[in-house]
Amino acid sequence: MDKFDVFIFGTGTAGQLVAKECAAAGKKVAIIDIREYGGVCSQRGCDPKKLLLASSEAFESSKNMYGDGVTGEIEINWQDAFNYARRYTSNIPQNTEKNLKEKGIICYHGKASFKDAHTITLDGQEIKSDHFVIATGMQPLSLGIPGEKYAMTSGDFFNLKDIPEKVVFIGGGYIGMEFGHLLCRAGSKVTIIDKGNQILSPFDEFTSNLLEEESIKMGIQIIKNSQVSSIEKVNDRYLVHYSLDNSIHQITTDCVFNTAGRVPSIEELNLEQANVVTNHDGILVNSKLQSTSQSHIYACGDSSSRSLPLTPLSSIEAKVVADNLNGKNRKLKIPAIPSSVFTIPQCSGIGLTESQAIEANKTYHTVESNASDWFNNQRINSPLYGYKIILENDSNKILGAHIVGPEAAEQINMFAVAMKANMTFEELKDVIFNYPTWGNDIKSF
């Protein structure tokens, strides 16, 4: 029977960091993954998405500047873009595993689950460990409808070698909107069906609505307040049935994607056998990221009930777990975290939305504008640029910042620094920025 000091489930950003730091501290460490090594972000998420996006960004820039310095035929070659992304991701699994092994970490493959609080089983083999770390990430939320098996998921998107003529996304969150923008620019007729009354519900309504309007202008059909009831296969196509305005409608499509959300990927670990308490957000943990019912079992990244599905936060949590396993007695402290959806234009936010400020009984005021006619936006003929800043009345401290525009993801980083430093809005605007940059625009917000 194998016996370890630390056994880690998941080889993404969080799992790798814990494994390496514990191994460097002299602990006997093992790690396992049910899929190829490297995690979602590097192979089926953030990184390949951004690689595919590069072609769309170049296409959009050229299209916007057509006649103002750019001429000639402009189109996206999806196959070339696909191959470009695959070149980056193809070596990640073997390089990740090789790197872990070089650090003395034992690497397993397969589906392991708990037998008891200190024992797991893998292909009939029992493995014991003094401590366990759950860093298994998230998986698509089940739609719970007839024909769900016909819906592809975000992982399938990165195997999509050909552009469908028509595509339906069930869910208008990060994934549905980003993939929808990619395929629309590549030539697909895109429909997004969302059960809520706002796409991108984590973002402020102001920026979300501006992005929705621009998405519709570019040709994306967005159906809100609608519940998909079933998916039916008819020959080589699909019928998506959905409710809207108290009646049932249907749409024919070449493919369907389930982008309704993601949930912690922990159900197959048999955590109840280890007496680990969970809820719909993940494993219940304390401020040290220990299971509230089993202190020798930790959870970090998207598996933790305290987490948000953001890669930078998973790294922070993994560092907390590693420090505690190595005797440093550290608690999780989460600063304001920026988040972006990489549509074109981008939509970014940090801190409170206005609705959250109201719910929290904050006394606040907002500074907001559609800035589409500003120089930086006009310089590249971009169609949309806007912002809303939420400020506390008495202190003028930044409660939240929300931007939609070509460089929103970079601009929001400025607000992340300001909020971390507890700066007032005036103090941020007093900073000398490069001119004429997108950062310098903040002085005019």
Long-range contacts (C-beta under 8 A, 24 or more apart in sequence): 1-125, 1-126, 1-127, 1-128, 2-30, 2-106, 2-125, 2-127, 2-128, 3-28, 3-127, 3-128, 3-129, 4-28, 4-29, 4-30, 4-106, 4-127, 4-128, 4-129, 4-130, 5-29, 5-129, 5-130, 5-131, 6-30, 6-129, 6-130, 6-131, 6-132, 6-133, 6-325, 7-31, 7-32, 7-120, 7-127, 7-129, 7-131, 7-132, 7-133, 8-32, 8-132, 8-133, 8-135, 9-33, 9-112, 9-132, 9-133, 9-134, 9-135, 9-136, 9-269, 10-39, 10-134, 10-135, 10-136, 10-137, 10-301, 10-303, 11-37, 11-38, 11-39, 11-96, 11-97, 11-100, 12-38, 12-39, 12-40, 12-41, 12-42, 12-135, 12-137, 12-301, 12-314, 13-39, 13-41, 13-42, 13-301, 13-311, 13-314, 13-315, 13-318, 14-135, 14-300, 14-301, 14-314, 14-315, 14-317, 14-318, 14-321, 15-39, 15-133, 15-135, 15-301, 15-318, 16-96, 16-100, 17-315, 17-318, 17-319, 17-322, 18-133, 18-135, 18-300, 18-318, 18-321, 18-322, 18-325, 19-100, 19-103, 19-105, 20-100, 20-103, 20-105, 21-319, 21-322, 21-323, 21-325, 21-326, 22-322, 22-325, 22-326, 23-103, 23-104, 23-105, 24-103, 25-325, 25-326, 27-325, 27-326, 28-106, 29-104, 29-105, 29-106, 30-105, 30-106, 30-107, 30-108, 30-127, 30-129, 31-100, 31-105, 31-106, 31-107, 31-108, 32-107, 32-108, 32-109, 32-110, 32-112, 32-122, 33-108, 33-109, 34-109, 34-110, 34-111, 34-136, 34-268, 36-92, 36-93, 37-92, 37-93, 37-94, 37-96, 37-97, 37-100, 37-107, 38-92, 38-93, 38-96, 39-137, 40-137, 40-138, 40-155, 41-311, 42-89, 42-92, 43-89, 43-92, 43-93, 43-158, 44-154, 44-155, 44-158, 45-154, 46-311, 47-88, 47-89, 48-85, 48-86, 48-88, 48-89, 48-158, 49-178, 49-182, 49-342, 50-342, 51-81, 51-84, 51-85, 51-88, 52-81, 52-82, 52-84, 52-85, 52-158, 52-182, 53-178, 53-182, 53-342, 53-344, 54-81, 54-84, 55-80, 55-81, 55-84, 56-181, 56-182, 56-185, 56-186, 56-344, 57-344, 59-185, 60-185, 60-344, 61-380, 64-380, 64-381, 64-382, 64-383, 65-380, 65-381, 68-381, 76-185, 76-186, 76-187, 78-161, 78-162, 78-163, 78-186, 79-161, 79-162, 81-186, 82-160, 82-161, 85-158, 89-158, 111-268, 112-269, 113-268, 113-269, 113-270, 113-273, 114-269, 114-270, 114-271, 114-273, 114-274, 114-276, 115-270, 115-273, 116-273, 116-274, 117-274, 117-275, 117-294, 117-296, 117-297, 118-296, 130-296, 131-296, 131-297, 131-298, 131-325, 132-274, 132-296, 132-297, 132-298, 133-297, 133-298, 133-299, 133-300, 133-321, 133-325, 134-266, 134-269, 134-271, 134-283, 134-297, 134-298, 134-299, 134-300, 134-303, 135-299, 135-300, 135-301, 135-303, 135-314, 135-318, 136-264, 136-265, 136-266, 136-269, 136-301, 136-302, 136-303, 137-264, 137-265, 137-301, 137-302, 137-303, 138-262, 138-263, 138-264, 138-265, 138-302, 138-309, 139-262, 139-263, 139-264, 139-265, 140-258, 140-260, 140-261, 140-262, 140-263, 141-258, 141-260, 141-261, 141-262, 141-263, 143-170, 143-228, 143-258, 143-260, 145-228, 145-229, 145-230, 145-231, 146-229, 146-230, 146-231, 146-232, 147-230, 147-231, 147-232, 147-233, 147-238, 148-231, 148-258, 150-231, 150-232, 150-233, 150-238, 150-256, 151-231, 151-256, 151-257, 151-258, 152-255, 152-256, 152-257, 152-258, 153-257, 153-258, 154-179, 154-257, 154-259, 156-257, 157-257, 160-255, 163-187, 163-188, 164-188, 164-253, 164-254, 164-255, 165-189, 165-254, 166-191, 166-252, 166-253, 166-254, 166-255, 167-191, 167-253, 167-254, 167-255, 167-256, 167-257, 168-192, 168-193, 168-238, 168-240, 168-251, 168-253, 168-255, 168-256, 168-257, 169-193, 169-256, 169-257, 169-259, 170-228, 170-240, 170-256, 170-257, 170-258, 170-259, 170-260, 171-258, 171-259, 171-260, 171-261, 172-196, 172-199, 172-200, 172-222, 172-224, 172-259, 173-199, 173-200, 173-201, 173-202, 173-259, 173-260, 173-261, 174-200, 174-341, 175-257, 175-259, 176-257, 176-259, 177-211, 177-215, 177-341, 177-343, 178-341, 178-342, 178-343, 179-257, 179-259, 180-215, 180-220, 180-343, 181-215, 181-218, 181-220, 181-343, 181-344, 184-218, 184-219, 184-220, 185-218, 185-344, 189-219, 189-221, 190-219, 190-220, 190-221, 191-220, 191-221, 191-222, 191-223, 191-251, 191-253, 192-220, 192-221, 192-222, 192-223, 193-223, 193-226, 193-228, 193-240, 193-242, 194-222, 194-223, 194-224, 194-225, 194-226, 195-225, 195-226, 195-227, 195-228, 195-260, 196-224, 196-225, 197-224, 197-225, 198-224, 199-224, 200-341, 200-347, 202-339, 202-349, 202-353, 203-339, 203-341, 203-347, 203-349, 203-353, 203-402, 204-349, 204-353, 204-354, 204-355, 204-388, 204-400, 204-402, 205-353, 205-354, 205-355, 206-354, 206-368, 206-386, 206-388, 206-402, 207-347, 207-348, 207-349, 207-386, 207-387, 207-388, 207-402, 207-403, 207-404, 208-347, 210-370, 210-384, 210-386, 210-404, 211-341, 211-343, 211-345, 211-347, 211-384, 211-404, 214-345, 214-383, 214-384, 215-343, 217-383, 231-256, 262-302, 262-309, 264-302, 264-303, 265-302, 265-303, 266-303, 278-305, 279-305, 281-305, 282-307, 287-331, 287-332, 288-320, 288-324, 288-329, 288-330, 288-331, 288-332, 289-317, 289-320, 289-321, 289-324, 289-332, 290-324, 298-324, 298-325, 306-332, 306-334, 308-337, 308-339, 310-337, 310-339, 312-337, 313-337, 335-416, 335-419, 335-420, 336-416, 336-419, 336-420, 337-416, 338-409, 338-412, 338-413, 338-415, 338-416, 340-408, 340-409, 340-412, 342-409, 344-406, 345-382, 345-383, 345-384, 345-385, 345-404, 345-405, 345-406, 345-408, 346-403, 346-404, 346-405, 346-406, 346-407, 346-408, 346-409, 347-403, 347-404, 347-408, 348-402, 348-403, 348-404, 348-408, 348-409, 348-411, 348-412, 349-400, 349-401, 349-402, 349-403, 349-412, 350-400, 350-401, 350-402, 350-412, 350-415, 350-416, 350-419, 351-390, 351-398, 351-399, 351-400, 351-401, 351-415, 351-419, 352-390, 352-399, 352-400, 353-390, 353-400, 353-402, 354-388, 354-390, 354-400, 356-400, 357-390, 357-399, 357-400, 362-392, 362-399, 363-392, 363-393, 363-394, 364-390, 364-391, 364-392, 364-393, 364-399, 365-390, 365-391, 365-393, 366-390, 366-391, 367-391, 367-425, 367-445, 369-445, 371-405, 371-441, 374-441, 374-444, 375-436, 376-406, 376-407, 376-436, 376-437, 376-438, 376-441, 377-405, 377-406, 380-406, 382-406, 387-445, 389-425, 389-445, 391-425, 395-424, 396-424, 396-425, 396-426, 397-422, 397-423, 397-424, 397-425, 398-423, 398-424, 398-425, 398-428, 405-438, 406-438, 407-438, 410-438, 410-439, 411-438, 411-439, 411-441, 411-442, 414-439, 414-442
